Amino acid sequence: MDLLSSLRRVLRDTESFRAVVDAVNSRTDAITLHGLAGSLNAFVLDALRNGCDRQILVVTATTNTAEHLRDDLETLLGEQSVRYFPDWELIPFEEKSPHVEVTALRLEVMQSLLIGEPVVVVAPVTALLRPTLEPEALAAASRIISVGDVLDLDELAKWLRSLSFEASNQVVEMGQYARRGGIIDIFTFGAEQPFRIEMFDDEVESIRSFDPATQRSVKSVTEIEVLPRREVLAGDSWWG
């Protein structure tokens, strides 16, 4: 048994930590822990995550603290178990949209929570004060496209535009799509690379990820999930 595993076992066996786990599992309204500093916060959250079969939201006072805690948790839990929910990083009432990568991270976190992934979400408090989509709206604005689906590309392109996707001659950035005959390329949030959907008549024949720099296919997949490009959709208000 390595040192980290031994430390985890020691913490799990303490009476005070078992009381914390019991309180979390019983959904006690408030739990206060004292004396935690530095990376010890991440260590306790790591043990708590392994002792509770629940999603966990950790709210920090600043972005800097959130980023350090995220890094520590990724070291302990692995990147797949940790999500970072960033702030828009805009001045209040500034008439600009958040950077596309910030929106992508926020939507990915919300989608993970919506489908019930057992993740730890780390967020600065300012990130939680920004308006975003209701869970029902996010579910309604998302779509899974699978090989074998019957698909109308005109309808799909119209739907993508309604989600603020940008029509382009060639897809190179998240939030873009391009259509050429019976082929449509989509770079959706939550994906490292864009996808190319090829049709046979009105049926999805293949879906492949591709390198946006070379436009060469990388690998075939059976389905993709398309998320909206913005947190506020057409007809909604930023501050409503």
Secondary structure as UniProt FT lines:
FT   HELIX           3..12
FT   HELIX           15..25
FT   TURN            26..27
FT   TURN            38..39
FT   HELIX           40..51
FT   STRAND          56..60
FT   HELIX           63..77
FT   HELIX           79..81
FT   STRAND          82..84
FT   TURN            92..93
FT   HELIX           100..114
FT   TURN            115..116
FT   STRAND          120..124
FT   HELIX           125..128
FT   HELIX           135..140
FT   STRAND          143..146
FT   TURN            147..148
FT   HELIX           153..162
FT   TURN            163..164
FT   STRAND          166..167
FT   TURN            174..175
FT   STRAND          176..180
FT   TURN            181..182
FT   STRAND          183..186
FT   TURN            189..190
FT   STRAND          195..200
FT   TURN            201..202
FT   STRAND          203..210
FT   TURN            212..214
FT   STRAND          217..221
FT   STRAND          223..226
FT   TURN            234..235
FT   TURN            238..239
//
